[in-house]
Amino acid sequence: MQTFSINTLGCKVNQYESQQIRELLEGFGLCQVELPKKPDLVVVNTCCVTHTASAKSRQSIRKAQKLSPDAIIVVCGCLPTVQIGELHNPGENVYIINHREQLACTLTQIVSSKTANDVQSHHFRDKSAIKAENASKIAFENKLANKPKLPKLTSFQGHTRAFLKIQDGCDGYCSYCIIPKTRPIVHSKPAGEVLQEAQALVRAGHKEIVVTGVFLGAYGQRSVRRKNWDKPKNDKLAELLDKMAEIPNLERIRLSSLEPDDVTLRLMDILCKHRNIMPHLHLSLQSGSNTVLKKMGRQYKAEQFWDKVEILKSRLDRPAITADIIVGYPGETDADFEQTVNLAGEAGFAKMHIFPFSPRKGTAAESLQDIVDTKVMKKRVQILRELDIELGYKFRQQFVGETATVLTENSNEQTCGRSERYFMVYLEKTRQKVKKNELLRVKLVENTEKGVIGQVEL
């Protein structure tokens, strides 16, 4: 076995774990290639957060079988971990990773085995008989301690920005979400390991690190439910960021999704203290209606969300606040939707990620009866998307004429990159050759619907 390919679907956490898989396989001497080159091993890192994501994951498995019929295919990620009937008869030479702690061990055995039968003959069994209340957590930790693990990252290949997973797992059980069934064990990476990994990523040349997790605000906790915490506020994420921000040559730190109550006073102090923590926060809203939020099982009310937006705007210089919104949740009335629209407008979101509700098999919301009419849902989605364009344009417009720092990315048509506040900046042509992964001072000269046009300051 000499070559491998990885196909990743889904979130930043999955993308991080695919990089770990890459480093594990490269450590065995394998070379990564694209799928059309018929690799010996194909890893499909799946997503199943929606039915569409599950379908794309299955399609990726079939594509790998078609393009590389002689390859061993390993299917990992979220889809194999839930038994909801969406992964049947994958075919020969396909190995399904039902438990995440088996992945490194399985890959190690596949690479070291001479034949497929050698792999098939290996069975993964946890022989420990634990009958404590926290048996699942103890068993999980025992498995991690006794089996090969995916390595810490030393680089985030193919990307300018590096994702760094510091937390995993969710036991929140929002009514629409399948994640607590795919990643049920809530755990965090020790601060020392996070800092070591961040330093390695900086040494590899990454100027920006995106700190990510399944429920980032629960860093250092054993549950995402705040009622289960010793204290109502968790400042462990803030303390970690305070240390990360001191790493030499780490130019940018960005946070992935947070909930309103994750934004503590201590976190805001840290955001104000360190200029290399970007003034960009993604706050998961989902709905501006307290009635809908309660049905969803969210841990906050719309008023709490708005309070945090106001505080952030009072303490940071025009922060970019982005949000997720689900449209058409069962029982959502015109009044509920209007509350969402009003909150979005008042908050002045820099970007909204808008999702029409789709019942997910295996979740509580699957059986809800008060379904919003499809035409009504489409109309509401369109209203929010138009508002998103309007709000995004208005947010960017306030920076025209000013100078921003842009981290350059590759672009086939025009060199571009992300500003501190995450909006895209497209660079006008210049005599100076602009490379990928450069931090440039750029004069923002024109606002457009897709981003801002900028001139590199020489």
N, C-alpha and C positions, 0 to 999 in steps of 0.2 A: 504494500500500500504506500503510495507516494503523494497523492494529491487529494484535496478536499475542497468543498464549496459549502457556503452557509447562506441560506435564504431566511431573512428575518422579517417577521410581520409584527405589527403592533407598536407598543409604547417604548419610551426611553429605557425602561427597565429591561425589556427584552433586547434592545439594541446593546445595552451594556453587557448583558449575559452572553450575547453572541460574540462580543469582543473577547470575553473570557474563554469561550470555546475555541476561538481562533488561536489564542496564545497557548492553550493546552495542546492543540494539535500541532502547532508550529514547534512546540517544545519537543515533540516526538520526531521532528524532522520532516513533517509533511509540508507541502507547498500549497498555498491557496490559489485556486483558479476559478474562472467563471464557469457556470454550469454547462454551456455549450461545448466546453473542452473535455467533457466526459470524465469528471473526477472519479476517483476510486471510492470516495466517501462523500455523501451529501447530508448535511444537517439542515432540517427544516424547523426553525424556531417559531412555533405557531402562536396565534392569538385567537381568542374566542369571546372577546368582550361583547360582540354583536353576532347575529346570525351571518351577516355579511363577512365579518372577519373569519368566522369558522369556515365559510365556503371558500374564501381566498386561501386559507391554510390548506384545505383539502386539494384545491386546485394546484397549489405549489407542490404537493406530494406527487400528484399525477404528472405534473410537468417534469419533475426530477426523474420519475420512472421512465418517461418517454425519451427524454434527452440523454439519460445516462442509464440504460437498461441493465448494465452489469454492476452498477454501483451498489454499495451498502447504503441504505437510507436510514437515518436516525431522526425520529420525530419527537421533538421535545417542546418545551414551552407550556402554555396554558391549556390548549385543547385536549391533550391526553390526560390531564389531571382531573377532569370532570367526567363523570359517567352519565352523560345525557344523550347518548345514542347518536352522536355526530361523527364518530370515527369508526367505520366498519371495514373489515376485510381490506387492509392496506396493501396486501400482496406479499410476494416473496422478497426476502432480503430487506424487509422494513422492520425496524426495531422501535417500538413505542415506549417512551419513557413516561410511565404513569406517576412516578415519584421523583421529584427534582433531585433528591440526594443520590439517585442512581446514575445521573447523567455522566459525571466525571468517571465513575467506575466503568460504566458501559463503554464509553469512548476509549478508555485505556485498554480494555480487554479487546475491543474490536481492532484497534491498531496493532496490538501485540499478538492477536490470533492469526493462525495460518489459514483457517477455513471458517466459513460461516457457522458450521456445526459446532466449532469450539465456543462461539459466542452463545449459540442457542442452548448449549448444555449448562450454561451458568445461570443459576437462579439466585435472585436477591431475596433473602428472607431476614426479617428482624426477629431474632430468637429471644429478645428480652421480653419478659412477661411483667409488665408494669400495670398496676391496678390503682395508681394514685389518681386524684382528681385532675392533676395536670399531666396525665400519662402521655398525651399526644405531644406535648412540648418536650417532655423528658426523652421520649423515643426519638423525636426529631433531633435533639441535641446529641444523643448517642450515635445516631446514624452519621451526623456530620463529623463526629469525633473519630469514627472507626473506618470511614471510607475516603477514597481520594476526593479532593475538592477541586473546584475550578480555581485557577490561579488569580492572584491580584493582578490588576492591569498595569502594564508599563507603557502602553500607548493605545490610542483610540484610532486605529488605522482607517484611512480614507476620509477622515472628518477633521475639519478645522477645530470645532468645539468638541471637547471630550465630556461624555456623561460619566458621572461617578455615583453609583448606587450606594447609599448609606443606610437604607431602611428597606425592609420587605414585609409583606403580609398585611392583611386587613381582616378584622373581625367585626366590622361595623354593620354589615348586612343592610345597606340601603336597599330598598325594595326592588330597584330596577337593576341591581349590579350583581354580576356573577363572580367578581374577583374574590370575595371571601371563600368561595368554594375552590378556586384555583390556587390561591395563595393564603391559606388560613392561618399560618403560624406567623405571628407578629414578632419580628426581631430586628436588631440594629447592629451595624458594624461598629466595633469599638473605635473611639475617637483616635487612638494612636494609629490604627490601621488606616483609617480614612486619611489622616495627614500624610502617612507614608505613601499611600497610593497617589494622593494629589501631588506630592513632590515628584514622584516618578513621571506622572503625566506632564508636569511642567518641564522636566528634564528632556522629555521626548519632543518638546517644542510646542506643546499646546499652551496658548495664551489665555484661553477661556475654559473654565470647567462649569458644567451645569450639574448642580447637586440635585439628585433625584431619588425617588423612592415610591413605593406604592401609596403610602400615607406619610408624607414627609414630616408633617407636624407631630407625628407620634414617635419621632426619633428618641431612642433611649427608654421607651415604654414597652410594656408587654401586651398592651391592648390599645386600639385606637379610640375606644369609648372613654371619654373624659371622666365619666362617673366612676371608672375603675382606677383612676390615677390617684396617687397619694395627695397630690395637689391639683387644683383645677387648672393651673397654668403650667405649661412645660417650656422651660427655658434651655433645655439641653441642646436643641438645634442652634439657638442663638450663641451659646458658649462655644459650640463646635465651629461655627462660622467666624467667630472672633479669632480663633486660632488659625483657621484656614487663611484668613485674609492677611496674615503676617508672613505667609510663605513667600520667599523671595522669587521675583519674576512671575508670580501669578497675577496677571494683569486684570483678569475679570473673573468674577464668580456670579453665577446666575442661579436662581432657585426655580425648581419646577413647581407643580401645583401645591397650593396651600388652601386650607379652610380659614374663614375669618378669625376664629379663636386661636389659630396657630400664630397669628400676628400679635405677639405679646409686646408689652412696653419694652422689655429687654431686647427683643428682636429689632424693634424700631430704633433703639439706641445703637445697636450694632450696625444697622443699615446706614445710619447717619455718621457713624464713626469711621467707616472704611469706604473710601472712594472706589475701591476695586470691587465692591459688591454693587451690582447694577441696580439702578432705580426702576426695576421692572418686576412686578409681582403678578403671578397668575393665581387669582382667587376663584375657587370653584363655587359658582353661584347656583346653577341648575334652574332656579325659579325665583322670581321676585314676590311670589305669593306665599304667605305663611301656611295657608291651607295646603297647598301643593307640597311645600317643604316638609310638613308634618307627615303627609302620606308617603313621601319618599323615604322617610326615616332619617332625614338630615339632622345634624346636631346644632343647628343655629336657626335664627329667624332673620327675616329680611332686614329688620332694624339693626341687628348686630353687624350684618354685612355692610350696611350703609355707614354705620359708625366707624368701622375700620377704614373704609375708603376715605372718609373725612379726615381721620387722624393721619393717615398716610400722606394725603395731599397737604396737610398743614406742616408736616415735618420734612418731607422730601421735595426737591425741586421738580415739579411737574412729572411725577412718576407715571410710568406706563402701567396701567392696570388692565389686565386681560381676564377673560372669564369663559367658562363653559356654561351653556344653557341648553336644557332639554325642553323641546316644544311639544305640546300635545300630550302631556302625561294624562293618563286616565282620570277623568273628572275635572280637568282644567277648563274653567269657564272663560268667557270673554273677559270678565272682570279680573280673573287670575292672570290672564295673559297681559292685560293692560297694565297690571302692577309690575310685571316683568319689564315691559317696554319702558315704563316710567322710570324704574330704578336704573335701567341701562342708560337711559338718556341723562339722568342726573349724575350718574357715576362717570359718564364720559369715557367709556371703555376705549382703550386704544385698539383692541381687537376682541371680537367675540367668536367663539367656536360653537356653532349652532347645530344641534342634533335633533331631528324629528324622532319622537319616541317610537321605539320598536320593542314589543314585548320579548324578553329574553327567556328562553326555556331554562328552567332551573332556578328562577328568581320568583320572589313573592308577587311581583307586578305582572307575571305571566297570566295569572288567573283573574285579574281585575276586569270588571265588566263594563264600566262606564267609559267606553272607548270614544275618543274624539274622532269625528268624521274626517276621512282622509283629505277631502277638499278643504275643510277648515284648517287642518294641520298644515297643509301646503301653503295656504294663504298666510298663516301666522309665521311660518318659516321665511317666506318671502319678505314680509314686513320687517322681521328682525335682520335679515341679510341686507336689506336696503339701509336700515339704520346703522348696521355695522360699517358699511361703506362710508356713510355720512360722518359717523363718529370718528372713524379712523382717519379720514381726510382732515377733519377739524383738529384732531390731536396733533397730527404731523405739521399742520400749517403753522402752529405757534413757534416752530423751530426754524422756519425758513429765514435765511439771513444770518443764522448763527453757525457756529462751528461744532461739529460732532466728531467723535472718534469712531472709526469704522473698522471692523475686523473683516478683511477681505476673504471672499470665497470664490471658487471657480464659477465661471458662467460662459456658456458657449457664445452668447450674443454680446454681452456687456459685463464688464467687471462690476461686481456688486459686493455688498457686505452688510452686516448688521450693526446698527448704532447701539449706543448704551441702552436706549429704550426699546430696542429690539426691532424697530421698523427698518425695512430694507432701504439701503441707499445705493443708487446706481451711479457709477462714476463716469463723468465725461472723459473722453479720450485725452491723454496727456503724453508728453514726450517721455516722462518718467515711466519706466517699465514697472508695472504693479504685479507683484507676486501674490499667490495664495497665502493666507495666514499672516498678513501684515496688518499692523495697527496704524492707521493713517488719520491725520487731521484733515477733515473734509468740510468745505464751506457748502452749506445746504442752500441751493439756489432756486429750486422749483419743486412744487408738490404735485404729484400725480396720483391717480387712483391706485396704482400698484406700489408706490413708494416715492422716495424723494430723490431728485437728481442732485448730484454734488460735484464740486470741483476740488481736486486734491490740492492742498496748500503746500507749495514747494518751499 
